[in-house]
Amino acid sequence: MTFVPPLRVLRPTRRLAPTLLLAGSLLFQPALQAAEDNALPTFGGVGGGLISGQMESEIGQQVMRSLRRSADQIQDPLVHDYLESIVYRLLPSVSLQDRSVALVVIDSPALNAFAVPGNIIGVNGGLFLNARTEQQFASVIAHELAHLSQRHFARRLEQQETSAPLTMAGMIAGIILSAVTKSDVGIAAIAGTQALAVQNMLQYSRANEQEADRVGLEVMADAGMDPRGMPEMFEIMMRQNRLQGNQVPEYLSTHPLSQSRVSDTRGRAEQYPVADVEDALEYHLVRARLQVHYARSPTDAVKAFEEYMDTDGADKVDAAKYGLAVAYLAADRAGEAEAKLRQLLDARPARITYQVTLAQALIAQSKTDEARDLLQDALRRNPGNRPITATLAETELKAGNAPRAAEHLRSLTRDYPHREDYWLKLAEAAGQARDIVAVHRARAEYEILMGDLESAERQLRQAQEKVPPDAPLRQIVTERLSQVSDALARSR
């Protein structure tokens, strides 16, 4: 089993801005119909009922907009790439009609994960800190996917016998934001009795949890992972619960856990054949990145990894060496990080995570030509790879080659149109390249994702004014402007 030493965490969760959350939670705004190809996927309702698949999707879109506006997120492409890989490893074993899933990583060291109608899976960065093995981490993801496949949230919403579920979407977003960010602002922004009703819906029942456990175990086994990771993860949560006393871990506030449930899950897991499943190295590399991210300081991270590496008899695994390199980089010791990463690459020359992190170390030393050569070669071997492409764009920006950076960022926005950070970076690159029309278009897409259609409309009008009437681009901008204007009119 791969192990990387734990680091002391001292990074508080940032509180939500009340005005932002209030704006995102009082009223549901319909999704931009013309941007459906760029919106969260819709999956058909199971067994009919009050909440259709389309309504679930619209609720999910509202939650995503609120998260984008009000919750700090980890945008590290290596973290997202790993999370996507583990989700799509599990998905073939999950009963979802639409297996497209939107993923969110909240920048908080607290242990938490959540599933939202509309096929949204969110995790806190702290889940990586607390799950010491990939099997434990995957068990939480499998459990959340099971909640989606069984429509637990939607079924509880239907039980409220409300005739206007979409009017509750904003409140749901506020409560979820409160849950994942450990803030009371979302609840305070909503009328008390209604807030209590929605909060109760977020607390899964014992039957829901048992069903999600059972389905999650099956999903893990079908995906070739070890179901025993689930009771192991539950034990970690129970220990946290005992240590924190009255401060219940965030995850347990919406996923009640008892000793009998842990025992039941362990008994079910033991019924599966014993399989010697090894963790993927990538999980522990990503975990090491986040251990450095949440360390009290880069210096503390360096000290912890150096002490671990110097311990007699310590298993000097690649993940620990990599963690030390990341800590060096965070501590502005890029030369030492480069040396450590080159050692790792000598042993595994095709490892993308090493290549990307080495490029980051080279960029930090203004060795942009070397970083570009390294990443371009990696991209030829791995066409379309997200971390490589994103880091190559960063390299070109640092080198003052904004047009090339914009090309890479445009490819990222095509492949990942829901990532608001890519649109914002594209606007920055286009600005440096003096492509003002591209700046306005990228800003418009960013504002759409943030739920500000008025700002998006203004950006597109400015783009339209700067394109000659007979240019082909004029029609593209005009059509997009019409789509945004129509959606804005419907929302008023």
Residue, then its C-alpha position, 0 to 999 in steps of 0.5 A: m500500500t502506498f503511503v504519504p505522510p500526513l501534513r498539518v492542515l491550517r487553512p480555514t474555509r473561506r466564508l461566503a459573501p452574503t450578497l453573492l449567496l443571497a443573489g444566487s439563492l432567492l430565485f431560480q433563473p432558467a438556463l440559457q436554452a441556446a447553450e444546452d450543448n454547454a450546459l449540464p446534461t439531462f437524464g430521464g426521470v425514473g418512474g415519473g413523478l413530480i420531478s422530471g429529468q429536465m427539472e433535475s438538470e435545471i436544479g443542478q445548473q442553478v447549484m453549479r452557478s451558485l458554486r461558481r459564484s460563491a465557493d472557492q474551488i480547486q482548478d488544478p487540472l491534474v486534480h480534475d483529470y484524476l477525479e474524472s478518471i476515477v468517476y468514469r471508471l465507476l460509471p459503466s457500473v452505475s444505472l444512469q441513463d446519461r453518464s455525463v457527470a459534472l465534477v466540482v472540487i471545493d477548496s476545503p480541507a474538511l472531509n465532504a462529498f455530495a451529489v446533486p440532481g443533474n448529475i453533479i458530483g462534488v468533493n472537498g479537497g479534504l477527501f483526498l487528505n482523509a482517504r489514505t487509499e484509492q479504494q477508500f476514496a473511490s468508495v465515497i464516489a461510488h456511494e454518491l453515484a448511487h445516490l444519483s442512480q437511485r434518485h434519492f434527492a429527487r424522491r425526497l423532494e417529491q415527497q414534499e408534495t410541492s407543486a412548484p419544485l423549480t421555485m425551490a431550486g435556489m433554496i436548494a442551492g443555498i443549502i448545498l452551498s452551506a453544507v459544502t462550505k461550512s457556512d450558515v449564510g445560505i440557510a440564513a438567506i432563506a425563510g426559516t420554515q422553508a429552509l428547514a424543509v429543504q435542509n431536511m431533504l439534504q439529510y439522507s434517510r437511513a434507508n437511503e444510506q443503506e441503499a446507497d451503500r449496497v449499490g456503491l459496493e456493487v459498483m466498486a466490485d463491478a469496476g474491479m475495485d475493492p469494496r472493503g474500501m467502503p467500511e474502511m472509509f466509514e471507520i475513518m469518519m467514525r474516528q473523526n466524529r469521536l475526535q471532533g466531539n460536538q463538531v460533526p464532520e461535514y459529510l456526516s451532517t448529510h450522511p448519517l453514520s452509525q456503528s450498526r451501519v458500519s458493521d452492516t457495510r463491512g459484512r456486505a463487503e466481506q461477501y465479495p471475493v478477496a481481490d488484491v487490488e493495488d492503488a493507482l500511483e496517480y491517486h497518491l501523486v494527486r493526494a501529495r499535491l493536495q497535502v502540500h496545498y493544505a499544509r500550514s506553510p510550504t516550509d512545513a510541507v518541505k520539512a514533513f516530506e524531507e523527514y519522512m524521506d530521511t526516516d530509517g526503513a521508510d518506504k521511499v515511494d514515488a509519491a513521497k518523492y513527488g510530494l517533496a518536489v511539489a513542496y520544493l516548488a511551493a517553497d520557491r525552491a524550483g531548482e531543487a524541485e526540477a532535480k527531484l522531478r528529473q529523477l522521477l522521470d528517469a524511472r517513468p519517462a511517460r508519466i504525465t504528472y511528472q512532465v507537467t510538474l517539471a514544466q511548472a518548475l521550469i516556468a518558475q525559473s523562466k526556462t520557458d523554452e525548455a518547458r515548451d519543448l517538454l510539453q509539446d513532445a508530451l502533447r504529441r504523445n497524448p493529443g488533447n490531454r488537459p493538464i498538458t494543454a493547460t500548462l502549455a498555455e501557461t508556458e506561452l503566456k509566461a513567454g509572452n506568446a499570447p496568440r499561441a496561449a489563446e490557441h491552446l485555451r480555445s481547445l480547452t474551452r471546446d473540450y470543457p465548455h463548463r469550466e469558467d476558469y478556462w474562459l477567463k484565461l482565454a479572455e486574458a490571453a486574447g487581451q494580451a494578443r490584442d484580439i478584442v473581439a475574442v476577449h468580449r466573446a470569452r467574457a460573455e461565455y464566462e458570464i453565462l456560466m456565472g449566471d449573469l446574462e445581462s453582462a453576457e449580453r453587453q459583452l456580445r454587443q461590444a463584440q458585435e460592434k467591432v466586427p465588420p458587417d460582412a465578416p463571417l464572424r459577425q453572424i456567429v456573434t449575432e446568433r449568440l447574442s440573439q440566444v442570450s437576449d432571448a434567454l434574458a427576456r424569458s428570465r424577466 
